[in-house]
Amino acid sequence: MSGRPAPVRLPDDMAAAIGHAVSGFGFLEEALKRAIFSLTRKELGEDAGGKAWQGWLRRMEDIADDTLGTLIDSFVAAMRDAGITDHPGLSRDLGAIRLNRNLLCHASWRPGTRPGHWHPTFINTRGERYPDEMDAAAVLAIHAATLKAAREVLSIMRTTGIDGEWAGDGGRD
């Protein structure tokens, strides 16, 4: 296989922006897991029987290993099953975040044609290439959109009355 022996080193601002975006995806994953737990726990009621309880616990164990895409699908289904109408475009926003996560986590970066811009070489499962160049500001905008969606997911979780302290609730962006 021919090609470059190593990737081009990203400038610090671009690498930091990608790092912040990736950490935001992790925060969103944790928020989705907790929201799914809260939304589906309510389905069991106070007097959940042993079989129902065991089935629900197995489902929660499986969710612990799910990918962001699967978590998004499970969250949207749990929200629908709980009778919660889609917050303004949250399902659509989560779908865009899923695509951005795959792009930022799996792309090979090449210098762009404009100063400070980089082209993510990435082909999705449909054979589509990402057509544009990105700079650190564009990546930080993805990070901000991810945190906004995570806060909305958490607000839905809190409507169930199941909350509690958890590691991701420090409030800093």
C-alpha positions in Angstrom: 0.0 0.0 0.0 1.5 3.3 -1.0 0.9 6.6 0.7 2.3 8.7 3.5 4.2 6.8 6.2 2.5 8.9 9.0 -0.3 11.4 9.3 0.4 15.1 9.0 0.5 16.7 12.4 -2.5 18.9 13.1 -1.8 22.4 14.5 -2.5 22.6 18.2 -5.7 24.6 17.8 -7.2 22.1 15.4 -6.1 19.1 17.5 -7.5 20.7 20.7 -10.8 21.5 18.9 -11.1 17.8 17.8 -10.3 16.7 21.4 -13.0 18.9 22.9 -15.5 17.7 20.3 -14.7 14.0 21.1 -15.0 14.7 24.8 -18.4 16.3 24.1 -19.5 13.1 22.3 -18.5 11.1 25.4 -20.5 13.4 27.6 -23.5 13.0 25.3 -23.2 9.2 25.5 -23.3 9.4 29.3 -26.3 11.7 29.2 -28.2 9.4 26.8 -27.5 6.4 28.9 -28.8 8.1 32.0 -31.8 9.4 30.2 -32.7 6.0 28.8 -32.3 4.6 32.3 -34.7 7.2 33.7 -37.2 7.0 30.9 -37.5 3.3 30.9 -37.3 2.8 34.7 -40.6 4.6 35.0 -42.2 1.9 32.8 -41.5 -0.7 35.5 -43.5 1.2 38.1 -43.0 0.8 41.9 -43.9 -2.9 42.1 -41.9 -4.4 39.2 -41.9 -8.2 39.2 -38.7 -10.2 39.2 -38.9 -11.2 35.5 -39.6 -7.7 34.3 -36.9 -6.3 36.6 -34.3 -8.8 35.4 -35.1 -8.1 31.8 -34.8 -4.4 32.4 -31.5 -4.8 34.2 -30.1 -6.9 31.2 -31.2 -4.2 28.9 -29.4 -1.5 30.9 -26.2 -3.7 30.9 -26.4 -3.9 27.1 -26.9 -0.1 26.9 -23.6 0.4 28.8 -21.7 -0.9 25.7 -23.8 0.7 23.0 -22.4 3.1 20.4 -23.6 6.7 20.1 -25.8 5.8 17.1 -27.5 3.0 19.0 -27.9 5.2 22.1 -29.5 7.9 20.0 -32.0 5.4 18.5 -32.8 3.9 22.0 -33.2 7.4 23.5 -35.6 8.6 20.8 -37.6 5.4 21.2 -37.7 5.7 25.0 -38.8 9.3 24.7 -41.6 8.3 22.3 -42.7 5.4 24.5 -42.8 7.8 27.5 -45.1 10.1 25.5 -42.6 12.9 25.4 -42.9 14.8 22.2 -39.7 15.6 20.3 -38.1 18.8 21.7 -37.6 21.3 18.9 -35.6 19.2 16.5 -33.7 17.2 19.1 -34.0 13.9 17.1 -32.7 15.7 14.0 -29.9 17.4 15.9 -28.8 14.0 17.4 -28.8 12.5 13.9 -26.4 15.3 12.7 -24.2 14.8 15.8 -24.0 11.1 15.0 -22.7 11.9 11.5 -20.2 14.5 12.9 -19.0 12.1 15.5 -18.2 9.5 12.9 -16.5 12.1 10.8 -14.3 13.6 13.5 -13.4 10.3 15.1 -12.6 8.4 11.9 -11.2 10.9 9.4 -7.7 11.2 8.2 -6.8 14.9 8.0 -5.0 16.5 5.1 -4.1 20.2 4.8 -6.8 22.2 3.1 -6.6 24.8 0.3 -7.1 27.7 2.7 -4.9 28.7 5.6 -6.0 27.1 8.8 -8.4 24.7 7.1 -8.1 20.9 7.0 -9.9 18.4 4.8 -11.2 15.3 6.7 -10.8 12.3 4.4 -13.7 10.1 5.4 -16.1 7.9 3.4 -19.3 7.0 5.2 -21.1 3.7 4.9 -23.0 4.9 1.9 -19.8 5.7 0.0 -20.1 9.5 0.5 -17.1 11.7 1.0 -17.2 14.8 3.3 -17.0 17.6 0.7 -15.8 20.5 2.8 -12.7 21.7 4.6 -12.9 22.5 8.3 -11.1 24.8 10.6 -10.9 24.8 14.4 -13.9 27.1 14.7 -16.1 24.7 12.7 -15.1 21.8 14.9 -15.7 23.9 18.1 -19.2 24.7 16.7 -19.8 20.9 16.5 -18.7 20.7 20.1 -21.1 23.4 21.2 -24.0 21.8 19.3 -23.2 18.5 21.0 -23.2 20.0 24.5 -26.5 21.8 23.7 -28.1 18.5 22.7 -26.7 16.8 25.8 -28.2 19.5 28.1 -31.6 19.0 26.4 -31.3 15.2 26.9 -30.5 15.9 30.6 -33.5 18.2 30.9 -35.8 15.4 29.5 -34.2 13.0 32.0 -34.9 15.3 34.9 -38.6 15.4 34.0 -38.8 11.8 35.1 -38.0 12.7 38.7 -35.0 10.3 38.5 -31.8 12.4 38.7 -29.1 12.2 41.3 -25.4 13.1 41.3 -23.2 11.8 38.6 -19.8 12.5 37.3 -20.8 14.5 34.3 -22.9 17.1 36.1 -20.1 19.5 37.0 -21.7 22.2 34.8 -18.5 23.3 33.0 -18.3 23.4 29.2 
